[in-house]
């Protein structure tokens, strides 16, 4: 496992409605991180968070692959905060 700290995702006693994740993790491909995150949460007594992934412009073509990996939403990393609010609301409501 990379240095990305999945300990923060281990079962905790609070619910996280939406986790916002940067698609460019420094030490682990996003395709590896998503199932590891989901596996850490599977034994939790709180509901697993929905995932919103922030993608840089160079990965925007990968949106469909990212969604297929099990996340609920994707948004441009450089989007103005007003444009981030709508995808965040949609993921939360899903």
Buried (B, 14 or more C-beta within 10 A) or exposed (E): EEEBEBEEBEEEEEEEEBBBBEBBBEEBEBEBBBEBBBEBBEEBEEEBBBBBBBBEEEBEEBBEEBBEBEBBBBBBBEBEEEEBEEBBEBBEEE
